[in-house]
Amino acid sequence: MDSSVQKVMDSLEANNIKPYFVKTKQEVAPLVAQILNPGDVVTVGGSASLFETGVIDHLRSGRYTFLDRYAPGLTEEDIDEIYCNAMKADAYFCSSNAVTQNGELYNVDGKANRIGAIAYGPKTVIMVVGTNKIVADLDAAIHRVKTITAPEICQRRNIKTYCREKGHCRSIANGQPGMTAGCGSPERVCCSYLVTGKQRTKDRIKVILVDESLGY
């Protein structure tokens, strides 16, 4: 294991966040099966990493009660109901936009349903995070979202924002790259921000670090 990854794991542990480490994405779903109990109520936030690692397929296996936001035929009202019911789930799965060397988790949302669940509600939160998302500090985490995460999301979903067209946030072009600074698009994906540091409930949040590049 790389020394920088070990430092992150030690920092997460010090923040009462339970770290796991696997070398490949193929190891993630078997680990998830060990963490969960059959029949658990589980759900997910928006995450490419969960698809890439096979977690979505595993949650659809029938072993769990899966509140599946990606199920075909759902209306907006159906999805909103899943978001609300997620707060009472046994396990909530997502990724993190960045993880700092100090063991902080940085996340940015449009609707805030994901960061709401990370902060409070589900009995446990299980994050699947590629080592490509490890950054030095919160400033680097903010920069990562503005130059990688948000532009990638907007490009893949064809969301009309400045960062989709230019590859970086308008705030960087304006020389004012603060956390909440951004464009005025009605489709803006960076609206709510969460920094997760020291946790009162030990091991409620679990982070599975995967030694590969995952998500964006």
TORBAMI-639176 format. One record per residue (C-alpha): residue in one letter; x, y, z; residue number from 0. Coordinates in steps of 0.2 Angstrom, whole numbers, plus 5000, padded with zeros to 4 digits. Layout:
N
('a'; (X; Y; Z); NUM);
...
***
This chain:
216
('m'; (5000; 5000; 5000); 0);
('d'; (5006; 5017; 4996); 1);
('s'; (5012; 5028; 5011); 2);
('s'; (5000; 5042; 5006); 3);
('v'; (4985; 5030; 5006); 4);
('q'; (4991; 5023; 5023); 5);
('k'; (4991; 5041; 5030); 6);
('v'; (4973; 5044; 5024); 7);
('m'; (4967; 5027; 5032); 8);
('d'; (4976; 5032; 5048); 9);
('s'; (4968; 5050; 5047); 10);
('l'; (4950; 5042; 5044); 11);
('e'; (4952; 5031; 5058); 12);
('a'; (4957; 5045; 5070); 13);
('n'; (4941; 5054; 5064); 14);
('n'; (4931; 5039; 5069); 15);
('i'; (4928; 5034; 5051); 16);
('k'; (4931; 5016; 5047); 17);
('p'; (4943; 5013; 5033); 18);
('y'; (4945; 4998; 5021); 19);
('f'; (4957; 4995; 5007); 20);
('v'; (4956; 4984; 4992); 21);
('k'; (4968; 4983; 4977); 22);
('t'; (4955; 4981; 4964); 23);
('k'; (4937; 4985; 4960); 24);
('q'; (4932; 4967; 4959); 25);
('e'; (4935; 4965; 4978); 26);
('v'; (4922; 4979; 4982); 27);
('a'; (4906; 4969; 4981); 28);
('p'; (4912; 4954; 4991); 29);
('l'; (4918; 4966; 5004); 30);
('v'; (4901; 4974; 5004); 31);
('a'; (4893; 4957; 5006); 32);
('q'; (4903; 4955; 5022); 33);
('i'; (4898; 4972; 5029); 34);
('l'; (4879; 4971; 5026); 35);
('n'; (4866; 4959; 5033); 36);
('p'; (4853; 4950; 5022); 37);
('g'; (4837; 4959; 5022); 38);
('d'; (4845; 4976; 5026); 39);
('v'; (4836; 4991; 5018); 40);
('v'; (4849; 4999; 5007); 41);
('t'; (4850; 5013; 4995); 42);
('v'; (4862; 5024; 4985); 43);
('g'; (4867; 5041; 4980); 44);
('g'; (4872; 5046; 4963); 45);
('s'; (4888; 5038; 4959); 46);
('a'; (4898; 5031; 4944); 47);
('s'; (4910; 5022; 4956); 48);
('l'; (4895; 5011; 4962); 49);
('f'; (4892; 5005; 4945); 50);
('e'; (4910; 5003; 4940); 51);
('t'; (4913; 4992; 4955); 52);
('g'; (4898; 4981; 4953); 53);
('v'; (4890; 4987; 4969); 54);
('i'; (4874; 4992; 4961); 55);
('d'; (4872; 4974; 4953); 56);
('h'; (4876; 4967; 4970); 57);
('l'; (4862; 4977; 4979); 58);
('r'; (4850; 4971; 4966); 59);
('s'; (4854; 4953; 4970); 60);
('g'; (4838; 4951; 4980); 61);
('r'; (4848; 4949; 4996); 62);
('y'; (4842; 4966; 5002); 63);
('t'; (4828; 4978; 5002); 64);
('f'; (4835; 4990; 4989); 65);
('l'; (4827; 5007; 4987); 66);
('d'; (4834; 5008; 4969); 67);
('r'; (4834; 5026; 4962); 68);
('y'; (4840; 5019; 4945); 69);
('a'; (4825; 5007; 4943); 70);
('p'; (4817; 5010; 4926); 71);
('g'; (4800; 5019; 4925); 72);
('l'; (4802; 5029; 4941); 73);
('t'; (4794; 5046; 4941); 74);
('e'; (4802; 5062; 4949); 75);
('e'; (4790; 5059; 4963); 76);
('d'; (4795; 5041; 4965); 77);
('i'; (4813; 5046; 4966); 78);
('d'; (4810; 5060; 4979); 79);
('e'; (4801; 5047; 4989); 80);
('i'; (4817; 5036; 4988); 81);
('y'; (4827; 5051; 4994); 82);
('c'; (4816; 5054; 5009); 83);
('n'; (4816; 5035; 5014); 84);
('a'; (4835; 5034; 5012); 85);
('m'; (4836; 5044; 5028); 86);
('k'; (4829; 5028; 5037); 87);
('a'; (4840; 5015; 5028); 88);
('d'; (4851; 5003; 5036); 89);
('a'; (4865; 5007; 5024); 90);
('y'; (4867; 5021; 5012); 91);
('f'; (4880; 5019; 4998); 92);
('c'; (4889; 5033; 4988); 93);
('s'; (4906; 5039; 4984); 94);
('s'; (4915; 5055; 4990); 95);
('n'; (4921; 5069; 4978); 96);
('a'; (4937; 5070; 4988); 97);
('v'; (4946; 5063; 5003); 98);
('t'; (4960; 5073; 5011); 99);
('q'; (4976; 5067; 5019); 100);
('n'; (4969; 5073; 5035); 101);
('g'; (4954; 5061; 5034); 102);
('e'; (4941; 5074; 5028); 103);
('l'; (4927; 5070; 5016); 104);
('y'; (4922; 5083; 5004); 105);
('n'; (4906; 5082; 4994); 106);
('v'; (4896; 5094; 4983); 107);
('d'; (4878; 5092; 4978); 108);
('g'; (4865; 5100; 4967); 109);
('k'; (4849; 5094; 4977); 110);
('a'; (4858; 5090; 4993); 111);
('n'; (4850; 5073; 4995); 112);
('r'; (4867; 5064; 4996); 113);
('i'; (4876; 5076; 5008); 114);
('g'; (4860; 5076; 5019); 115);
('a'; (4861; 5057; 5020); 116);
('i'; (4880; 5057; 5023); 117);
('a'; (4878; 5070; 5037); 118);
('y'; (4863; 5062; 5046); 119);
('g'; (4850; 5048; 5045); 120);
('p'; (4855; 5031; 5038); 121);
('k'; (4862; 5019; 5051); 122);
('t'; (4878; 5018; 5041); 123);
('v'; (4886; 5026; 5026); 124);
('i'; (4897; 5016; 5015); 125);
('m'; (4908; 5026; 5003); 126);
('v'; (4917; 5018; 4988); 127);
('v'; (4931; 5029; 4983); 128);
('g'; (4945; 5027; 4971); 129);
('t'; (4963; 5033; 4976); 130);
('n'; (4962; 5046; 4962); 131);
('k'; (4951; 5056; 4974); 132);
('i'; (4964; 5058; 4987); 133);
('v'; (4970; 5076; 4989); 134);
('a'; (4982; 5085; 5000); 135);
('d'; (4969; 5096; 5009); 136);
('l'; (4952; 5105; 5008); 137);
('d'; (4959; 5118; 4995); 138);
('a'; (4964; 5104; 4984); 139);
('a'; (4947; 5096; 4986); 140);
('i'; (4938; 5112; 4981); 141);
('h'; (4949; 5113; 4966); 142);
('r'; (4946; 5095; 4961); 143);
('v'; (4928; 5098; 4961); 144);
('k'; (4929; 5114; 4951); 145);
('t'; (4941; 5106; 4938); 146);
('i'; (4937; 5088; 4937); 147);
('t'; (4921; 5082; 4945); 148);
('a'; (4908; 5096; 4940); 149);
('p'; (4914; 5097; 4922); 150);
('e'; (4914; 5078; 4920); 151);
('i'; (4896; 5077; 4927); 152);
('c'; (4890; 5091; 4916); 153);
('q'; (4898; 5084; 4901); 154);
('r'; (4891; 5066; 4904); 155);
('r'; (4874; 5072; 4908); 156);
('n'; (4874; 5086; 4895); 157);
('i'; (4870; 5099; 4908); 158);
('k'; (4872; 5117; 4902); 159);
('t'; (4885; 5125; 4913); 160);
('y'; (4901; 5135; 4910); 161);
('c'; (4911; 5121; 4917); 162);
('r'; (4904; 5109; 4904); 163);
('e'; (4910; 5121; 4890); 164);
('k'; (4927; 5126; 4897); 165);
('g'; (4932; 5112; 4908); 166);
('h'; (4933; 5122; 4924); 167);
('c'; (4922; 5132; 4935); 168);
('r'; (4918; 5150; 4930); 169);
('s'; (4925; 5156; 4947); 170);
('i'; (4942; 5150; 4942); 171);
('a'; (4942; 5160; 4927); 172);
('n'; (4936; 5175; 4937); 173);
('g'; (4951; 5173; 4949); 174);
('q'; (4939; 5170; 4964); 175);
('p'; (4939; 5151; 4966); 176);
('g'; (4931; 5150; 4983); 177);
('m'; (4921; 5135; 4989); 178);
('t'; (4903; 5142; 4984); 179);
('a'; (4908; 5153; 4970); 180);
('g'; (4902; 5147; 4953); 181);
('c'; (4891; 5150; 4938); 182);
('g'; (4873; 5157; 4937); 183);
('s'; (4866; 5142; 4927); 184);
('p'; (4849; 5136; 4932); 185);
('e'; (4856; 5119; 4930); 186);
('r'; (4871; 5122; 4941); 187);
('v'; (4876; 5105; 4950); 188);
('c'; (4887; 5114; 4964); 189);
('c'; (4874; 5121; 4976); 190);
('s'; (4877; 5113; 4993); 191);
('y'; (4893; 5108; 5001); 192);
('l'; (4898; 5096; 5015); 193);
('v'; (4915; 5094; 5024); 194);
('t'; (4915; 5078; 5035); 195);
('g'; (4928; 5078; 5049); 196);
('k'; (4928; 5070; 5066); 197);
('q'; (4913; 5059; 5069); 198);
('r'; (4904; 5057; 5085); 199);
('t'; (4897; 5040; 5080); 200);
('k'; (4912; 5029; 5078); 201);
('d'; (4912; 5019; 5062); 202);
('r'; (4895; 5025; 5056); 203);
('i'; (4904; 5031; 5040); 204);
('k'; (4914; 5018; 5031); 205);
('v'; (4926; 5022; 5017); 206);
('i'; (4932; 5008; 5005); 207);
('l'; (4947; 5014; 4997); 208);
('v'; (4950; 5006; 4980); 209);
('d'; (4968; 5007; 4973); 210);
('e'; (4961; 5011; 4955); 211);
('s'; (4954; 5027; 4947); 212);
('l'; (4935; 5027; 4949); 213);
('g'; (4922; 5039; 4945); 214);
('y'; (4925; 5058; 4943); 215);
***
